[in-house]
Amino acid sequence: MDYRVFIRGGTGYVGNSLTKLLLTRGHSVTVLARPGSEGKVDTGAKVALGDALRAESFLLALSPGDTLVHLTGVSHPTPWKERQFRAVDLVSLGASAEAAATAGVRHFIYVSVAHPAPVMHAYIAVRRECEDILAASGLRRTILRPWYVLGPGHRWPVVLKPLYGLLEAIPATRDGAQRLGLVTLAQMTGALAWAVENPPAEVRRLDVPAMRKLSG
């Protein structure tokens, strides 16, 4: 089945790879881009010009049967970027939820973050607020909760793999180590593509173990 997919953040790290994957699987993809950034969009996708923080700027690009994938957020999140998380991540998600509800999109897919966790409290707090906004919207939705996505330019946590292996082998720490585990870019985009092609009846949440399984 050919799905119509509207991607917020489609020129970014995960979004660009997801766009390519969805196109190879025969789906129609539209990517929201700022004026002047059209060149960053894969040539096989359509471009919708707009402001990620203003619902009215891209509302007309949405149709009732669309799947909206929201990937917009501050790049390379760190504990001291709380102000940016609230100005970008939270506001852009609110705009996406407003536009999706108004347009009557079929399925909303949001990449949140694994929680609870002992670090990145501000980032997690904002992502949880975003999940609450979606819950209040009543939209049919899939929430994915990765911790860190390994890929080009995002490889430093690979040195932690032996530690993860040890923690996953210990019953007392196994659940936490798996929930806060690492996923590759291919696993992330594979899980997102699966979510696009398998919309839930109401709401679905995918944690790290589920994303690894689905992408395989």
Backbone as ProteinMPNN parsed JSONL, in Angstrom:
{"seq_chain_A": "MDYRVFIRGGTGYVGNSLTKLLLTRGHSVTVLARPGSEGKVDTGAKVALGDALRAESFLLALSPGDTLVHLTGVSHPTPWKERQFRAVDLVSLGASAEAAATAGVRHFIYVSVAHPAPVMHAYIAVRRECEDILAASGLRRTILRPWYVLGPGHRWPVVLKPLYGLLEAIPATRDGAQRLGLVTLAQMTGALAWAVENPPAEVRRLDVPAMRKLSG", "coords_chain_A": {"N_chain_A": [[0.842, -1.196, 0.0], [0.523, 2.221, -0.809], [1.545, 4.79, 1.109], [0.859, 8.152, 2.074], [3.151, 10.342, 3.265], [4.068, 12.81, 5.505], [6.796, 14.571, 6.493], [8.205, 16.067, 9.268], [11.179, 17.633, 9.945], [12.625, 16.345, 8.045], [14.998, 16.843, 6.74], [17.019, 16.309, 8.403], [19.236, 14.322, 10.496], [18.05, 11.692, 11.12], [15.742, 12.016, 9.6], [16.439, 12.423, 6.86], [17.479, 9.924, 6.091], [15.22, 8.357, 6.583], [13.417, 9.402, 4.729], [14.603, 8.574, 2.282], [14.391, 5.782, 2.606], [11.592, 5.352, 2.758], [10.817, 6.228, 0.232], [12.038, 4.3, -1.394], [10.45, 2.21, -0.735], [8.15, 2.711, -1.985], [6.407, 4.746, -1.146], [4.695, 7.947, -0.943], [6.279, 10.911, -0.292], [6.425, 13.918, 1.501], [8.321, 16.648, 2.477], [8.765, 18.985, 5.031], [10.302, 22.103, 4.764], [12.44, 24.868, 5.463], [12.308, 28.042, 3.75], [14.843, 28.304, 1.373], [16.138, 26.041, 2.161], [15.475, 24.013, 0.525], [17.135, 22.497, -1.093], [18.206, 20.534, 0.513], [16.453, 18.494, 0.66], [15.608, 15.203, -0.29], [15.692, 14.323, -3.719], [13.605, 12.774, -4.685], [11.413, 13.341, -3.158], [8.583, 15.442, -2.337], [8.443, 18.977, -1.688], [7.448, 21.005, 0.979], [7.175, 24.254, 1.803], [7.695, 26.029, 4.796], [7.259, 27.161, 8.235], [8.532, 25.545, 10.946], [7.608, 26.087, 13.482], [5.109, 27.174, 13.33], [1.879, 26.349, 12.921], [0.008, 27.151, 10.972], [1.55, 27.688, 8.778], [2.134, 25.395, 7.378], [-0.148, 23.927, 7.242], [-1.908, 23.665, 5.028], [-0.545, 21.915, 3.451], [-1.078, 19.429, 4.349], [-3.129, 16.463, 4.289], [-6.238, 14.672, 4.914], [-5.757, 11.851, 4.848], [-3.092, 11.503, 5.441], [0.061, 10.388, 6.897], [1.756, 11.74, 9.521], [5.026, 12.35, 10.357], [6.885, 13.284, 13.021], [9.895, 14.719, 13.533], [11.259, 16.908, 14.282], [13.546, 18.803, 16.185], [15.956, 19.948, 18.649], [19.267, 19.645, 17.628], [21.858, 17.318, 18.571], [21.32, 17.001, 21.511], [21.923, 18.221, 24.81], [22.466, 18.431, 28.406], [22.39, 21.177, 29.091], [20.726, 22.541, 27.352], [18.085, 23.263, 27.854], [16.445, 25.563, 27.482], [16.413, 25.774, 24.698], [15.215, 23.343, 24.057], [12.615, 23.812, 24.941], [11.901, 25.966, 23.377], [12.079, 25.029, 20.785], [11.692, 22.086, 20.431], [9.33, 21.607, 21.995], [7.531, 23.635, 21.131], [7.427, 23.176, 18.361], [6.339, 20.601, 18.261], [3.836, 21.098, 19.355], [2.79, 22.696, 17.309], [2.736, 20.843, 15.211], [0.891, 18.954, 16.225], [-1.399, 20.529, 16.394], [-1.809, 21.239, 13.674], [-2.111, 18.672, 12.562], [-4.421, 17.708, 13.851], [-6.307, 19.57, 12.969], [-6.237, 19.172, 10.196], [-6.988, 16.555, 10.1], [-5.336, 14.242, 9.976], [-4.379, 10.815, 9.373], [-2.596, 9.319, 10.97], [-0.227, 9.874, 13.473], [3.161, 10.064, 14.029], [5.634, 10.048, 16.44], [8.888, 10.715, 17.513], [10.095, 10.264, 20.54], [11.762, 9.975, 23.618], [13.653, 7.554, 25.457], [12.613, 6.789, 28.76], [12.128, 6.396, 32.314], [15.34, 7.978, 33.088], [18.717, 8.326, 34.331], [19.971, 10.668, 33.587], [19.943, 13.712, 31.52], [17.61, 15.173, 32.232], [16.065, 17.546, 31.684], [15.645, 17.386, 28.94], [14.206, 14.984, 28.73], [11.957, 15.718, 30.223], [10.737, 17.659, 28.598], [10.16, 16.13, 26.317], [8.344, 14.357, 27.409], [6.287, 16.113, 28.02], [5.571, 16.737, 25.425], [4.539, 14.269, 24.613], [2.308, 14.264, 26.26], [0.832, 16.357, 25.155], [0.124, 15.228, 22.707], [-1.433, 13.113, 23.638], [-3.594, 14.515, 24.691], [-4.622, 15.542, 22.376], [-5.937, 13.499, 21.109], [-5.244, 12.213, 18.789], [-4.651, 9.465, 16.562], [-1.827, 7.573, 17.172], [1.707, 6.801, 17.125], [4.306, 6.314, 19.332], [7.716, 6.487, 19.531], [10.492, 5.477, 21.445], [13.563, 5.952, 21.549], [16.968, 5.86, 22.839], [19.707, 6.536, 22.164], [20.836, 7.125, 18.885], [22.851, 5.429, 16.816], [25.115, 6.303, 14.239], [26.467, 7.846, 11.211], [28.66, 10.346, 12.282], [27.611, 10.143, 14.79], [28.696, 8.302, 16.712], [30.095, 7.955, 19.108], [29.04, 6.632, 21.479], [29.437, 3.958, 20.943], [31.546, 2.826, 22.224], [30.542, 2.068, 24.611], [29.267, -0.316, 24.324], [30.294, -2.868, 25.311], [29.822, -2.507, 28.065], [27.036, -2.238, 28.103], [26.4, -4.826, 27.289], [27.229, -6.298, 29.516], [25.546, -5.27, 31.542], [23.062, -6.004, 30.545], [23.209, -8.689, 30.88], [22.883, -9.126, 33.553], [20.351, -9.841, 35.771], [19.175, -7.894, 37.533], [19.715, -5.45, 36.36], [18.965, -5.672, 33.776], [16.488, -4.883, 32.452], [16.559, -2.028, 32.508], [18.939, -1.528, 31.089], [18.286, -2.513, 28.585], [16.09, -0.905, 27.897], [17.27, 1.615, 27.795], [19.013, 1.248, 25.759], [21.215, 1.197, 22.831], [20.426, 2.09, 19.471], [20.822, 1.498, 15.988], [21.11, 3.704, 13.137], [19.918, 2.516, 10.932], [18.221, 0.676, 12.222], [16.53, 2.457, 13.539], [15.283, 3.908, 11.43], [14.15, 1.769, 10.115], [12.26, 0.862, 11.988], [10.618, 3.113, 12.086], [9.631, 3.155, 9.456], [8.218, 0.753, 9.498], [6.256, 1.491, 11.358], [4.894, 3.471, 9.913], [3.732, 1.887, 7.927], [2.081, 0.273, 9.36], [-0.313, 1.336, 10.883], [-1.66, 2.051, 14.149], [-4.62, 1.035, 16.024], [-5.371, 2.884, 17.95], [-3.379, 4.052, 20.02], [0.144, 3.529, 20.213], [3.186, 2.453, 21.661], [6.637, 2.253, 21.222], [9.469, 0.765, 22.446], [13.087, 0.526, 22.896], [13.891, -2.308, 22.667], [11.695, -3.224, 21.119], [11.931, -1.664, 18.8], [14.373, -2.576, 17.777], [13.672, -5.219, 17.18], [11.572, -4.922, 15.296], [12.841, -3.699, 13.165], [14.433, -5.602, 12.207]], "CA_chain_A": [[0.0, 0.0, 0.0], [1.261, 3.47, -0.91], [1.144, 5.758, 2.131], [1.302, 9.537, 1.926], [3.859, 10.641, 4.51], [4.537, 14.192, 5.653], [7.857, 14.484, 7.497], [8.758, 17.24, 9.925], [12.548, 17.28, 10.282], [13.051, 15.41, 7.02], [16.339, 17.147, 6.225], [17.973, 16.05, 9.485], [19.999, 13.071, 10.643], [17.154, 10.555, 10.931], [14.746, 12.323, 8.581], [16.936, 12.223, 5.511], [17.542, 8.482, 5.857], [13.856, 7.846, 6.539], [12.853, 9.81, 3.438], [15.132, 7.678, 1.262], [13.85, 4.445, 2.808], [10.176, 5.349, 2.398], [10.717, 6.338, -1.224], [12.383, 2.999, -1.984], [9.352, 1.279, -0.447], [7.013, 3.083, -2.825], [5.502, 5.702, -0.532], [4.777, 9.34, -1.354], [6.855, 11.642, 0.836], [6.541, 15.367, 1.466], [9.193, 17.097, 3.559], [8.692, 20.395, 5.368], [11.617, 22.739, 4.746], [12.475, 26.327, 5.506], [12.734, 28.65, 2.486], [16.291, 28.3, 1.25], [16.661, 24.719, 2.519], [14.89, 23.016, -0.369], [18.181, 21.655, -1.647], [18.54, 19.457, 1.437], [15.417, 17.466, 0.565], [15.875, 14.197, -1.309], [15.066, 14.717, -4.984], [12.401, 12.007, -4.936], [10.33, 13.798, -2.281], [8.011, 16.761, -2.555], [8.852, 19.959, -0.69], [6.461, 21.958, 1.478], [7.873, 25.336, 2.481], [6.957, 26.512, 5.957], [7.951, 27.408, 9.497], [8.261, 24.41, 11.822], [7.021, 26.531, 14.74], [3.813, 27.798, 13.08], [1.004, 25.365, 12.282], [-0.669, 27.694, 9.799], [2.469, 27.807, 7.646], [2.202, 24.134, 6.622], [-1.433, 23.235, 7.377], [-2.498, 23.359, 3.725], [0.217, 20.834, 2.813], [-1.544, 18.174, 4.936], [-4.408, 15.913, 3.839], [-6.797, 13.79, 5.934], [-5.234, 10.494, 4.845], [-1.637, 11.502, 5.616], [0.782, 10.014, 8.104], [2.701, 12.799, 9.855], [6.164, 11.904, 11.167], [7.483, 14.463, 13.641], [11.284, 14.496, 13.939], [11.872, 18.21, 14.55], [14.07, 18.992, 17.537], [17.309, 20.483, 18.781], [20.267, 18.631, 17.312], [22.869, 17.029, 19.589], [20.827, 17.455, 22.817], [22.795, 18.163, 25.985], [21.715, 18.863, 29.588], [22.288, 22.632, 29.246], [19.943, 23.13, 26.265], [16.663, 23.242, 28.204], [15.733, 26.676, 26.858], [16.22, 25.422, 23.294], [14.221, 22.269, 23.99], [11.289, 24.385, 25.108], [11.626, 26.896, 22.284], [12.017, 24.324, 19.505], [11.044, 20.777, 20.507], [7.978, 21.704, 22.532], [6.7, 24.486, 20.278], [7.216, 22.539, 17.06], [5.405, 19.493, 18.439], [2.512, 21.693, 19.493], [2.352, 23.119, 15.978], [2.418, 19.633, 14.452], [-0.343, 18.375, 16.749], [-2.495, 21.424, 15.996], [-2.045, 21.086, 12.239], [-2.6, 17.316, 12.292], [-5.804, 17.608, 14.314], [-7.129, 20.398, 12.087], [-6.303, 18.539, 8.875], [-7.552, 15.217, 10.239], [-4.411, 13.22, 9.475], [-4.737, 9.456, 9.797], [-1.664, 8.694, 11.916], [0.837, 10.771, 13.904], [4.304, 9.312, 14.559], [6.508, 10.966, 17.173], [10.091, 10.157, 18.119], [10.298, 10.833, 21.865], [13.032, 9.515, 24.175], [13.492, 6.55, 26.515], [12.574, 7.327, 30.12], [13.025, 7.338, 33.013], [16.78, 7.812, 32.928], [19.437, 9.073, 35.369], [20.553, 11.89, 33.029], [19.149, 14.428, 30.515], [16.289, 15.383, 32.832], [15.324, 18.6, 30.999], [15.265, 16.859, 27.628], [13.144, 14.006, 28.951], [10.764, 16.426, 30.687], [10.085, 18.286, 27.447], [9.611, 15.078, 25.462], [7.146, 13.835, 28.068], [5.246, 17.12, 27.787], [5.128, 16.553, 24.049], [3.665, 13.093, 24.604], [1.044, 14.671, 26.894], [0.097, 17.154, 24.165], [-0.459, 14.294, 21.749], [-2.507, 12.38, 24.316], [-4.738, 15.422, 24.799], [-5.15, 15.797, 21.04], [-6.769, 12.382, 20.677], [-4.792, 11.698, 17.505], [-4.094, 8.12, 16.471], [-0.407, 7.901, 17.222], [2.762, 5.882, 17.521], [5.391, 6.982, 20.038], [8.941, 5.702, 19.599], [11.328, 5.983, 22.535], [14.969, 5.548, 21.513], [17.852, 6.593, 23.743], [20.73, 7.149, 21.313], [20.833, 6.51, 17.56], [24.207, 5.353, 16.276], [25.222, 6.473, 12.8], [27.529, 8.772, 10.809], [28.751, 11.518, 13.142], [26.952, 9.851, 16.069], [29.215, 6.973, 17.026], [30.916, 7.834, 20.322], [28.575, 5.662, 22.484], [29.747, 2.577, 20.6], [32.524, 2.318, 23.203], [29.801, 1.579, 25.77], [28.601, -1.589, 24.022], [30.648, -3.937, 26.267], [29.129, -2.249, 29.332], [25.637, -2.605, 27.9], [26.324, -6.281, 27.277], [27.349, -6.763, 30.902], [24.337, -4.897, 32.288], [21.934, -6.796, 30.048], [23.374, -10.07, 31.35], [22.571, -9.163, 34.98], [18.899, -9.705, 35.917], [18.775, -6.674, 38.231], [19.911, -4.265, 35.512], [18.649, -6.018, 32.373], [15.408, -4.086, 31.878], [17.017, -0.666, 32.296], [19.951, -1.522, 30.034], [17.617, -2.705, 27.296], [15.238, 0.265, 27.621], [18.159, 2.726, 27.47], [20.016, 0.714, 24.851], [21.555, 1.909, 21.608], [19.895, 1.58, 18.209], [21.518, 2.05, 14.834], [20.268, 4.523, 12.26], [19.115, 1.59, 10.127], [17.158, 0.158, 13.08], [15.596, 3.549, 13.799], [14.471, 4.179, 10.242], [13.357, 0.572, 9.844], [11.114, 0.871, 12.898], [9.732, 4.189, 11.647], [8.95, 2.709, 8.241], [7.232, -0.234, 9.937], [5.156, 2.219, 11.987], [4.136, 4.092, 8.831], [2.992, 0.863, 7.185], [1.216, -0.473, 10.283], [-0.918, 2.276, 11.835], [-2.373, 1.399, 15.258], [-6.038, 1.362, 16.171], [-5.452, 4.121, 18.735], [-2.053, 4.531, 20.413], [1.14, 2.472, 20.355], [4.504, 2.927, 22.093], [7.704, 1.314, 20.878], [10.712, 1.017, 23.157], [14.284, 0.106, 22.181], [13.826, -3.711, 22.231], [10.712, -3.361, 20.043], [12.472, -1.073, 17.575], [15.377, -3.501, 17.262], [12.969, -6.389, 16.636], [10.79, -4.56, 14.125], [13.7, -3.306, 12.062], [15.161, -6.768, 11.751]], "C_chain_A": [[0.877, 1.246, 0.0], [0.718, 4.454, 0.122], [1.658, 7.144, 1.76], [1.881, 9.977, 3.263], [4.38, 12.078, 4.462], [5.554, 14.2, 6.794], [8.28, 15.866, 7.968], [10.168, 16.878, 10.387], [13.142, 16.323, 9.263], [14.402, 15.697, 6.4], [17.416, 16.842, 7.256], [18.567, 14.657, 9.433], [19.142, 11.832, 10.379], [16.226, 10.794, 9.745], [15.206, 12.081, 7.169], [16.995, 10.745, 5.152], [16.149, 7.871, 5.76], [13.196, 8.187, 5.204], [13.303, 8.86, 2.335], [14.516, 6.288, 1.378], [12.386, 4.371, 2.374], [9.985, 5.444, 0.889], [11.032, 5.01, -1.895], [11.281, 1.977, -1.758], [8.058, 1.703, -1.12], [6.04, 4.077, -2.239], [5.717, 7.114, -1.082], [5.216, 10.17, -0.149], [6.899, 13.146, 0.542], [7.349, 15.791, 2.677], [9.002, 18.593, 3.779], [10.103, 20.977, 5.424], [11.468, 24.248, 4.839], [12.824, 26.857, 4.123], [14.255, 28.781, 2.45], [16.917, 26.963, 1.558], [16.125, 23.626, 1.604], [15.923, 22.034, -0.906], [18.584, 20.499, -0.753], [17.551, 18.293, 1.367], [15.768, 16.499, -0.557], [15.073, 14.507, -2.573], [13.792, 13.934, -5.292], [11.196, 12.453, -4.124], [9.805, 15.167, -2.718], [8.463, 17.685, -1.424], [7.662, 20.833, -0.323], [7.229, 23.024, 2.247], [7.042, 25.829, 3.657], [7.861, 26.694, 7.154], [7.563, 26.301, 10.466], [7.55, 24.805, 13.107], [5.623, 27.132, 14.573], [2.937, 26.847, 12.275], [0.399, 25.885, 10.992], [0.225, 27.749, 8.563], [2.563, 26.528, 6.817], [0.892, 23.356, 6.651], [-1.984, 22.797, 6.021], [-1.739, 22.251, 2.979], [-0.221, 19.463, 3.319], [-2.903, 17.781, 4.384], [-4.907, 14.916, 4.877], [-6.197, 12.391, 5.97], [-3.748, 10.381, 5.12], [-1.194, 10.831, 6.915], [1.794, 11.122, 8.356], [3.777, 12.228, 10.776], [6.868, 13.147, 11.702], [8.872, 14.139, 14.177], [11.98, 15.797, 14.333], [12.333, 18.317, 15.994], [15.471, 19.55, 17.502], [18.313, 19.378, 18.503], [21.282, 18.499, 18.44], [22.424, 17.531, 20.977], [21.832, 17.229, 23.939], [22.022, 18.717, 27.175], [21.522, 20.372, 29.692], [21.466, 23.308, 28.147], [18.451, 23.203, 26.577], [15.893, 24.361, 27.524], [15.45, 26.381, 25.387], [15.191, 24.301, 23.14], [12.811, 22.85, 24.057], [10.908, 25.302, 23.943], [11.426, 26.173, 20.952], [11.23, 23.022, 19.604], [9.582, 20.888, 20.924], [7.062, 22.499, 21.611], [6.418, 23.813, 18.935], [6.257, 21.35, 17.168], [3.986, 20.02, 18.595], [1.946, 22.127, 18.151], [1.959, 21.91, 15.131], [1.097, 19.022, 14.905], [-1.552, 19.215, 16.34], [-2.833, 21.24, 14.521], [-2.63, 19.719, 11.911], [-4.061, 17.164, 12.692], [-6.735, 18.39, 13.395], [-7.318, 19.736, 10.728], [-6.936, 17.157, 8.92], [-6.647, 14.128, 9.71], [-4.739, 11.866, 10.089], [-3.883, 8.961, 10.948], [-0.528, 9.663, 12.192], [1.945, 9.917, 14.524], [5.288, 10.292, 15.183], [7.696, 10.209, 17.764], [10.362, 10.909, 19.415], [11.676, 10.393, 22.36], [12.739, 8.496, 25.271], [13.508, 7.23, 27.882], [11.858, 6.311, 31.021], [14.488, 7.006, 32.77], [17.487, 8.673, 33.96], [20.056, 10.386, 34.889], [19.571, 12.53, 32.059], [17.723, 14.726, 30.998], [15.458, 16.436, 32.099], [14.81, 18.109, 29.649], [14.101, 15.878, 27.767], [11.853, 14.695, 29.37], [10.008, 17.052, 29.524], [9.456, 17.23, 26.547], [8.365, 14.451, 26.096], [5.991, 14.82, 27.941], [4.697, 17.004, 26.378], [4.202, 15.337, 23.939], [2.308, 13.429, 25.22], [0.188, 15.495, 25.936], [-0.59, 16.232, 23.16], [-1.6, 13.495, 22.375], [-3.77, 13.233, 24.395], [-5.394, 15.668, 23.444], [-6.103, 14.706, 20.57], [-6.366, 11.791, 19.345], [-4.395, 10.22, 17.604], [-2.583, 8.279, 16.337], [0.463, 6.707, 17.591], [3.879, 6.694, 18.137], [6.582, 6.049, 20.075], [9.861, 6.327, 20.628], [12.757, 5.423, 22.462], [15.753, 6.292, 22.581], [18.938, 7.302, 22.945], [20.78, 6.372, 20.009], [22.233, 6.578, 16.967], [24.198, 5.489, 14.755], [26.335, 7.439, 12.472], [27.527, 10.047, 11.653], [28.15, 11.323, 14.52], [27.398, 8.464, 16.548], [29.91, 6.851, 18.38], [30.371, 6.812, 21.327], [28.9, 4.214, 22.151], [30.749, 1.965, 21.587], [31.829, 1.749, 24.437], [29.159, 0.21, 25.532], [29.005, -2.722, 24.972], [29.945, -3.764, 27.617], [27.655, -2.613, 29.226], [25.477, -4.129, 27.933], [26.376, -6.863, 28.672], [26.067, -6.49, 31.673], [23.123, -5.694, 31.83], [22.019, -8.249, 30.51], [23.004, -10.235, 32.822], [21.075, -8.928, 35.165], [18.457, -8.379, 36.528], [18.858, -5.432, 37.358], [19.461, -4.491, 34.074], [17.597, -5.097, 31.762], [15.862, -2.656, 31.563], [18.023, -0.574, 31.165], [19.317, -1.701, 28.667], [16.781, -1.479, 26.924], [16.074, 1.464, 27.198], [19.272, 2.28, 26.522], [20.22, 1.572, 23.615], [20.843, 1.26, 20.424], [20.697, 2.204, 17.08], [20.549, 2.899, 14.012], [19.383, 3.631, 11.399], [17.965, 1.001, 10.945], [16.092, 1.226, 13.34], [14.684, 3.79, 12.605], [13.625, 2.968, 9.864], [12.115, 0.514, 10.709], [10.113, 1.958, 12.508], [8.954, 3.781, 10.402], [7.885, 1.668, 8.582], [6.017, 0.46, 10.541], [4.278, 2.895, 10.939], [3.212, 3.061, 8.181], [2.032, 0.053, 8.057], [0.595, 0.466, 11.317], [-1.712, 1.546, 12.918], [-3.854, 1.759, 15.261], [-6.204, 2.679, 16.922], [-4.059, 4.661, 19.038], [-1.123, 3.343, 20.616], [2.452, 3.121, 20.769], [5.535, 1.843, 21.816], [8.966, 1.692, 21.619], [11.884, 0.447, 22.358], [14.217, -1.362, 21.756], [12.843, -3.919, 21.083], [11.248, -2.801, 18.731], [13.516, -1.983, 16.952], [14.709, -4.691, 16.575], [12.275, -6.054, 15.335], [11.653, -4.241, 12.92], [14.444, -4.496, 11.472], [14.431, -7.555, 10.71]], "O_chain_A": [[1.865, 1.312, 0.732], [-0.425, 4.899, 0.024], [2.747, 7.29, 1.205], [1.182, 9.984, 4.277], [5.039, 12.491, 3.508], [5.215, 13.872, 7.931], [8.663, 16.721, 7.17], [10.341, 15.92, 11.14], [14.063, 15.57, 9.581], [14.908, 14.892, 5.619], [18.597, 17.088, 7.012], [18.416, 13.923, 8.456], [19.471, 11.018, 9.515], [15.956, 9.876, 8.971], [14.436, 11.58, 6.349], [16.612, 10.351, 4.05], [15.918, 6.973, 4.951], [12.5, 7.357, 4.62], [12.484, 8.393, 1.543], [14.157, 5.681, 0.369], [11.99, 3.425, 1.693], [9.089, 4.809, 0.334], [10.369, 4.63, -2.86], [11.179, 0.993, -2.492], [6.998, 1.131, -0.863], [4.945, 4.247, -2.775], [6.78, 7.432, -1.615], [4.576, 10.124, 0.902], [7.35, 13.577, -0.52], [7.083, 15.336, 3.79], [9.069, 19.378, 2.834], [10.991, 20.406, 6.057], [10.494, 24.825, 4.355], [13.56, 26.201, 3.386], [14.869, 29.304, 3.38], [18.092, 26.747, 1.262], [16.305, 22.44, 1.881], [15.611, 20.867, -1.145], [19.242, 19.568, -1.217], [17.788, 17.234, 1.948], [16.175, 16.915, -1.642], [13.911, 14.906, -2.496], [12.974, 14.394, -6.09], [10.079, 11.998, -4.369], [10.501, 15.938, -3.379], [8.82, 17.225, -0.339], [6.956, 21.339, -1.195], [7.873, 22.714, 3.249], [5.833, 26.025, 3.534], [9.06, 26.421, 7.102], [6.382, 26.137, 10.775], [6.949, 23.954, 13.762], [5.013, 27.553, 15.556], [3.208, 26.57, 11.107], [0.287, 25.142, 10.017], [-0.267, 27.843, 7.439], [3.02, 26.567, 5.675], [0.828, 22.239, 6.138], [-2.474, 21.676, 5.885], [-2.237, 21.714, 1.99], [0.21, 18.442, 2.784], [-3.726, 18.635, 4.052], [-4.112, 14.367, 5.641], [-6.135, 11.791, 7.044], [-3.188, 9.288, 5.045], [-1.95, 10.722, 7.88], [2.612, 11.415, 7.483], [3.475, 11.689, 11.841], [7.383, 13.961, 10.935], [9.02, 13.388, 15.142], [13.161, 15.788, 14.679], [11.598, 17.964, 16.916], [16.099, 19.616, 16.445], [18.222, 18.294, 19.079], [21.534, 19.454, 19.174], [23.084, 18.394, 21.555], [22.497, 16.196, 24.009], [21.019, 19.405, 26.985], [20.567, 20.813, 30.331], [21.506, 24.532, 28.023], [17.632, 23.205, 25.658], [14.788, 24.131, 27.033], [14.372, 26.699, 24.885], [14.391, 24.311, 22.204], [11.923, 22.428, 23.317], [9.737, 25.398, 23.573], [10.688, 26.65, 20.09], [10.209, 22.867, 18.934], [8.702, 20.323, 20.274], [5.937, 22.079, 21.342], [5.296, 23.875, 18.431], [5.452, 21.12, 16.266], [3.044, 19.458, 18.036], [0.757, 21.947, 17.886], [0.96, 21.953, 14.414], [0.278, 18.619, 14.08], [-2.599, 18.676, 15.983], [-4.002, 21.103, 14.159], [-3.535, 19.609, 11.084], [-4.85, 16.563, 11.962], [-7.83, 17.925, 13.076], [-8.417, 19.736, 10.175], [-7.373, 16.641, 7.891], [-7.116, 13.189, 9.068], [-5.302, 11.782, 11.181], [-4.383, 8.253, 11.823], [0.067, 10.212, 11.265], [1.69, 9.136, 15.441], [5.722, 11.247, 14.538], [7.525, 9.189, 18.431], [10.806, 12.056, 19.392], [12.648, 10.435, 21.607], [11.704, 8.565, 25.933], [14.311, 8.129, 28.131], [11.085, 5.479, 30.546], [14.833, 5.916, 32.314], [16.917, 9.659, 34.426], [20.607, 11.139, 35.692], [18.501, 11.982, 31.797], [16.757, 14.55, 30.256], [14.257, 16.239, 31.909], [13.673, 18.388, 29.269], [13.132, 15.94, 27.01], [10.772, 14.307, 28.927], [8.78, 16.984, 29.469], [8.339, 17.415, 26.063], [7.437, 14.061, 25.387], [4.842, 14.411, 27.773], [3.495, 17.156, 26.16], [3.191, 15.389, 23.239], [1.277, 12.938, 24.761], [-1.034, 15.351, 25.906], [-1.751, 16.44, 22.81], [-2.611, 13.231, 21.725], [-4.877, 12.737, 24.191], [-6.586, 15.969, 23.374], [-6.973, 14.952, 19.734], [-7.08, 10.941, 18.813], [-3.861, 9.786, 18.625], [-2.11, 9.032, 15.486], [0.037, 5.762, 18.255], [4.353, 7.657, 17.536], [6.481, 4.936, 20.593], [10.002, 7.549, 20.689], [13.114, 4.525, 23.225], [15.251, 7.253, 23.163], [19.081, 8.521, 23.033], [20.768, 5.141, 20.0], [22.735, 7.658, 16.655], [23.382, 4.873, 14.07], [27.088, 7.826, 13.366], [26.516, 10.746, 11.73], [28.174, 12.242, 15.34], [26.575, 7.574, 16.759], [30.284, 5.745, 18.77], [31.176, 6.16, 21.991], [28.671, 3.326, 22.973], [30.796, 0.747, 21.763], [32.447, 1.031, 25.223], [28.568, -0.36, 26.449], [28.135, -3.477, 25.406], [29.526, -4.741, 28.237], [27.088, -3.218, 30.136], [24.536, -4.651, 28.532], [25.656, -7.811, 28.984], [25.558, -7.365, 32.373], [22.253, -6.023, 32.637], [21.013, -8.958, 30.527], [22.83, -11.359, 33.292], [20.576, -7.885, 34.742], [17.465, -7.798, 36.086], [18.14, -4.46, 37.596], [19.567, -3.588, 33.244], [17.796, -4.582, 30.662], [15.585, -2.137, 30.482], [17.97, 0.359, 30.364], [19.768, -1.101, 27.691], [16.767, -1.064, 25.765], [15.653, 2.246, 26.345], [20.348, 2.877, 26.496], [19.497, 2.542, 23.382], [20.677, 0.041, 20.376], [21.195, 3.322, 17.212], [19.332, 2.817, 14.177], [18.22, 3.957, 11.163], [16.858, 0.842, 10.43], [14.898, 0.928, 13.357], [13.464, 3.868, 12.749], [12.515, 3.117, 9.353], [11.037, 0.16, 10.232], [8.903, 1.75, 12.589], [7.753, 4.035, 10.307], [6.786, 1.691, 8.028], [4.88, 0.072, 10.273], [3.053, 2.892, 11.062], [2.043, 3.345, 7.92], [1.261, -0.759, 7.546], [0.937, 0.4, 12.498], [-2.362, 0.539, 12.639], [-4.277, 2.687, 14.571], [-7.063, 3.492, 16.581], [-3.605, 5.61, 18.4], [-1.529, 2.294, 21.118], [2.794, 4.204, 20.294], [5.33, 0.671, 22.134], [9.485, 2.796, 21.454], [11.688, -0.063, 21.255], [14.463, -1.655, 20.586], [13.116, -4.699, 20.171], [11.044, -3.393, 17.672], [13.546, -2.149, 15.733], [15.143, -5.116, 15.505], [12.369, -6.811, 14.369], [11.251, -4.483, 11.782], [15.012, -4.413, 10.383], [14.939, -8.571, 10.236]]}, "name": "protein", "num_of_chains": 1, "seq": "MDYRVFIRGGTGYVGNSLTKLLLTRGHSVTVLARPGSEGKVDTGAKVALGDALRAESFLLALSPGDTLVHLTGVSHPTPWKERQFRAVDLVSLGASAEAAATAGVRHFIYVSVAHPAPVMHAYIAVRRECEDILAASGLRRTILRPWYVLGPGHRWPVVLKPLYGLLEAIPATRDGAQRLGLVTLAQMTGALAWAVENPPAEVRRLDVPAMRKLSG"}
